[in-house]
């Protein structure tokens, strides 16, 4: 997910995206702990996407909301 894609979304859409990413992160953590998958790189991608969403949301808040 690119930051430019996130900047075009509204705050409510960003919150929804964040909610989905957190669910995906939880699911991946559970799969890793029960050894159902070995795709550890997916967890890293999801964590970085979560950070990107948080960054864009904070930037929008600082600029006066969107």
N, C-alpha and C positions, 0 to 999 in steps of 0.2 A: 504494500500500500504506500502510495507516494504522499508526501505532505501537501502537495498542490491539490490532490484530490480531496484531502480532508478540509482544506481551507475554503472550498466551495460549499461545504455542508453547513447547515444551521446548527445551533447549539443542541437542539433536541435530537437531530440526526446524529451528532457526535456522541451524545449520551447513549443512544441506542447502539451505535457501533461499539462503544466501550463495553456496554453490557454483553454484547455478543462475544467480544474478544475475551472478556473475563470468564465467560462460560467455556469458551474453547480452551483457555489456559487450564481451567479446573479439570476439564475432560482429559487433556493431555497429561496432566500431572497424575491423574488416577490411572491412566493407561500405562504410564511409565512405572508407577509403583507396583502395579499388578503384573508387570512384564508382558503386557499385551502388545506392546509396540517397541521398536528400537529407533524411532525417528526423533532423536533428541534435538535435532536442528529445528524442528517445527516449534518446539517450546521457546526457543530463542527468538524466532521470527515473531511469534505472538507477543512475547514480552516487549519487543521493540515496537511493535504496532501499538500496544497499549501506551507506551511512553510517547509515541508520536501523537496519539489522540489527546493525551493529557497536555502536551506542549501546545498544541493548536488551541485547545480549550482555554488554557491559561493566557495565551496571546490574545485571544478574542476578548477575554475578561479585562485585560489590561487596556485594550484599545477602546473599551467602552461598550462591549457586548456586540452581539450580532443577531 
